[in-house]
Every structure is written in structure tokens, then in C-alpha cells.
Amino acid sequence: MVEDLINCLLDYKTTYQGVDFDCDKPRQYKMLREAMAKLYSCGEETKFFGPISVKDLPHNFKDLTQSEQKSLKQKQKEERDLVARGIDRVNEKVKEIRQKFSKAVVSQNRSGSGKIV
């Protein structure tokens, strides 16, 4: 899963042209979550990153009964919560990867061998 996240991060980085790659981190995490949700959209992994997108309420929402409206709103809220948890998960994993990379670079510098990561 971490390897897939790194590959999605690389894909995002290659498509982000003309601007610093890390300047818009909320957008970056959102796009990474969507890419990971596409990869893990079936089975138990769906709960890790949430649905690919949150479904909008139907056009005839006002015509539905109150119980149907309530269930649709509840389902939409659950999807949004899954998306928010997915973004948090991606944020934590990317931060962890960056810290490990930085730690590896620093430890290699201290040994006197230069930057070999």
C-alpha cells in the first residue's frame, strides 16, 4: 500500500507543472486520496480511503419522504466522514514517508559518505 501511495505521489508530481510541488498540500492530499480510492475501491480496503467521490443528493430530494431524506443525508455524511478519514490517513502516511526519507539522508551525511539514499 505504501508503494502504491509513493507511485500515486510520483504521478501527481509529474502532472503538477509550473508550480512548486508542495505549495498546495491540501489539494495534493485530496488528489492522492482519490487516486488511492480508485486503486482500493473494492473489498475491505474501501474503508481506508473512502469512496472515490461523495454522491450528490438526487434532484427530487424534496419530493421524498422525511425518512428517505434522513437516510440519504446520513449516507452522504458517512461518505464525507470516510473521505475525511482517508485524507487524514494519506496525510499521515506521506508525512511518515518524508520523515523517513529525511532521516535516511541525514544519517548518510553524518557517516561521511555523502548523500546515498
C-alpha positions as CSV (number, residue, x, y, z in Angstrom):
1,M,0.0,0.0,0.0
2,V,2.9,2.4,0.8
3,E,4.4,1.6,-2.6
4,D,1.1,2.4,-4.3
5,L,1.0,5.7,-2.4
6,I,4.5,6.6,-3.5
7,N,3.6,5.8,-7.1
8,C,0.5,8.0,-6.9
9,L,2.6,10.7,-5.4
10,L,5.0,10.4,-8.3
11,D,2.1,10.6,-10.8
12,Y,0.8,13.7,-9.1
13,K,4.2,15.3,-9.0
14,T,4.7,14.7,-12.8
15,T,1.4,16.3,-13.6
16,Y,1.9,19.3,-11.4
17,Q,3.6,21.7,-13.8
18,G,5.0,25.2,-13.4
19,V,4.4,25.5,-9.6
20,D,6.2,24.2,-6.6
21,F,5.0,20.6,-6.0
22,D,4.4,21.1,-2.3
23,C,2.8,24.5,-2.4
24,D,-0.8,23.3,-2.2
25,K,-0.7,20.3,0.2
26,P,-4.5,20.1,0.9
27,R,-5.1,19.7,-2.8
28,Q,-2.2,17.2,-3.0
29,Y,-3.7,15.1,-0.2
30,K,-7.1,15.3,-1.8
31,M,-5.8,14.1,-5.2
32,L,-3.7,11.3,-3.6
33,R,-6.7,10.1,-1.6
34,E,-8.8,10.0,-4.8
35,A,-6.1,8.0,-6.6
36,M,-5.8,5.6,-3.7
37,A,-9.6,5.3,-3.5
38,K,-9.6,4.2,-7.2
39,L,-6.9,1.6,-6.5
40,Y,-8.6,0.3,-3.4
41,S,-12.3,0.8,-4.3
42,C,-13.3,-2.8,-3.7
43,G,-13.5,-5.1,-0.7
44,E,-12.3,-4.2,2.8
45,E,-9.8,-1.5,1.6
46,T,-12.7,0.8,0.7
47,K,-12.9,1.9,4.3
48,F,-9.2,3.0,4.2
49,F,-9.7,5.8,1.7
50,G,-13.4,6.2,1.4
51,P,-15.4,6.3,-1.8
52,I,-14.0,7.8,-5.0
53,S,-16.4,10.7,-4.7
54,V,-19.3,11.7,-2.5
55,K,-22.6,11.3,-4.2
56,D,-24.8,14.3,-4.5
57,L,-28.4,14.3,-3.3
58,P,-30.9,13.5,-6.1
59,H,-32.8,16.3,-7.9
60,N,-36.1,15.0,-6.5
61,F,-34.8,15.1,-2.9
62,K,-37.6,17.5,-1.7
63,D,-40.2,15.1,-3.0
64,L,-39.0,12.2,-0.9
65,T,-40.4,11.3,2.5
66,Q,-38.7,12.5,5.6
67,S,-37.3,9.1,6.4
68,E,-35.8,8.7,2.9
69,Q,-34.4,12.2,3.1
70,K,-32.9,11.4,6.5
71,S,-31.3,8.1,5.3
72,L,-29.8,9.8,2.2
73,K,-28.4,12.6,4.3
74,Q,-27.0,10.1,6.8
75,K,-25.4,8.1,3.9
76,Q,-23.9,11.3,2.4
77,K,-22.5,12.2,5.9
78,E,-20.9,8.8,6.3
79,E,-19.3,9.1,2.9
80,R,-17.9,12.5,3.8
81,D,-16.5,11.2,7.0
82,L,-14.8,8.3,5.2
83,V,-13.3,10.8,2.7
84,A,-12.1,13.0,5.6
85,R,-10.5,10.0,7.3
86,G,-8.9,8.9,4.0
87,I,-7.4,12.4,3.6
88,D,-6.1,12.2,7.2
89,R,-4.6,8.7,6.5
90,V,-2.9,9.9,3.3
91,N,-1.6,13.0,5.2
92,E,-0.1,10.8,8.0
93,K,1.5,8.3,5.5
94,V,3.1,11.0,3.3
95,K,4.4,12.8,6.4
96,E,5.8,9.5,7.7
97,I,7.5,8.7,4.3
98,R,9.0,12.2,4.2
99,Q,10.4,11.9,7.7
100,K,11.9,8.5,7.0
101,F,13.5,9.8,3.8
102,S,14.9,12.9,5.6
103,K,16.2,10.7,8.4
104,A,17.9,8.5,5.8
105,V,19.5,11.5,4.1
106,V,20.8,12.9,7.4
107,S,22.2,9.6,8.7
108,Q,24.1,9.1,5.4
109,N,25.5,12.6,5.6
110,R,26.8,12.0,9.1
111,S,28.7,8.9,8.1
112,G,30.9,10.9,5.8
113,S,29.8,9.0,2.7
114,G,27.7,11.8,1.1
115,K,24.1,11.6,0.0
116,I,23.4,8.0,-0.9
117,V,19.8,7.1,-0.3
